[in-house]
Amino acid sequence: MHHSQLIATDCVLELLKGHNLNHVFERHFDHHIHITPQQKSIAIYLAYGAVRFLGESQFFIQQLITRKITNKKIEALLCVALFQLNHDQSTEFTVVNEAVEAGKFINKAWAGSFVNGVLRNFIRQKETLRDVLKKNQEAFYSYPLWWIKLVQKEYPEIWESILLNGNKHPPLTLRINKRKTNLKLYEEKLKAEVIPYKILGDVALELTQPTPVEKIPGFNEGEVSIQDFGAQIAINLLDLKDGQLCLDACCAPGGKTGHMLEIADIKLVSIDHQKERLHKVKENLERLHLNAHLKCADVTQVKTWWNEKLFDRILLDAPCSSSGVVRRHVDIKWLRRSRDIEMFSGQQKLMLLAMWQVLKKGGKLLYATCSIFPDENQKVIDSFIKEQIDAKEVKWTAGVEYKKYGNQLIPSKNHDGFFYALLEKI
């Protein structure tokens, strides 16, 4: 296990330096060419867990050590081990012994004994330390204080459940491709493979045990896609019809692009400003055996990509803080800053104005984010409608499986925290 602990430690260390966790994984696994698939899987699990509960672990370290740790890699290793001691099922003996071995790889002279002393001291005092932890919000909930205060302000009655849901392991939910199969037929495949699941809505299935992508029946054949249950609402709200000309702005990685083409025989233009992300959209469409006109462009620079044909439907999945999907992207809460919210809202307003130019009269635009912060969501929409006399907001409803507050999906056990505002050009 100590090999996996070491790799996870490197990943946490890079996160502490301000680097995106997914990019860190790609770099570090390239350097560890002899790692086994099992060691890789454990390392990813440990890195995600350590980052998810980083505030808690750092608090415990502060309580256990009188002097500041100068070697940040040792601090990162302690965060990995403390996550295991607090949230994993491994025995305390195994966690400590393996962490000691990992410490020796960092510094043979003293790291092993130091790590051993800190972790054993934690085990002796853990009940007292956990009581003290409850008095510190930033440590107890493992979020930056500005984030906690903002959620408390915007959701005074449910703020705690939002934070706690954000620290849970996300479900693995599948979207059924109606062009290739249906819910009943696909259920039979899962039963044949003895893969446990539960049904969500009409065309969604949640796998209730961890399942590697390569083991998901029909995935490579395009029968299903991995997509959060809350994300699956989006395309249904657009009311797509055969023959419509549609636009998916900010389309990467392509989940909603694929869903649009599964729903109706439309002509679809999909745009993203990053070539490497657009390549992922292409791969996704190839798996689904679907086609869209892909363009690499800045959607706000309309003259550089638009052929002057107005669109019937537009999906604007706008860049945002990603605060509603923090359980999937655990590094977000540590990389974001409060000032980012204003920056995103400025970008979103520019995108809305640009998209409105290319929408037909009578056409519909769905503004979507994966944020729970109103400054990126309803306040952007309210400001836009106030300025655009030809914009009307269309109310929408969702099934009982969804936890909804206005246009906001509240993070729950079934889905992430997405925001959807449907606008019609009158």
Number of C-alpha atoms within 10 A of each C-alpha: 16 20 18 23 28 26 25 29 27 22 31 30 22 18 20 18 11 13 15 18 21 13 11 16 19 10 11 14 14 10 9 11 8 9 16 11 9 10 17 18 12 18 27 19 14 26 28 24 24 28 29 28 23 26 21 26 25 18 19 22 19 12 13 16 11 8 7 10 12 8 11 16 21 23 20 28 27 27 30 28 26 29 23 19 21 16 12 14 9 11 10 17 11 13 22 25 17 19 26 23 21 25 26 16 14 16 13 12 11 11 20 22 14 14 24 19 14 17 24 14 13 19 15 10 12 16 11 10 16 14 11 15 18 13 10 15 16 19 21 18 22 25 23 18 13 12 19 18 16 15 18 16 11 13 17 11 9 12 16 15 14 20 20 14 19 28 19 15 14 19 20 20 25 23 23 24 22 14 13 14 14 15 16 9 9 19 17 11 14 16 11 10 12 9 17 15 16 11 14 17 11 11 17 22 25 20 18 13 11 10 12 7 12 9 11 18 17 16 17 16 13 21 20 26 24 17 21 24 24 23 21 19 17 23 19 11 19 19 12 20 14 11 12 15 19 26 28 23 24 25 25 24 18 22 20 21 27 26 23 24 23 18 17 15 14 20 17 22 20 23 25 23 16 14 14 12 16 22 17 15 25 20 13 21 20 15 17 23 11 15 16 20 11 17 18 17 19 17 22 17 12 16 10 10 14 13 9 10 10 17 23 21 26 27 25 22 22 22 17 23 25 19 23 26 21 24 23 18 19 24 22 20 20 19 16 16 13 12 8 12 17 14 13 16 21 14 15 24 17 13 23 20 13 15 20 22 12 20 21 19 15 13 19 28 28 24 23 23 26 26 26 27 24 17 15 27 25 19 12 17 23 11 11 16 14 11 10 12 10 14 20 16 16 13 12 11 11 13 11 8 14 21 18 18 10 13 18 23 23 25 26 20 15 17 25 30 26 26 29 25 21 21 23 19 17 12
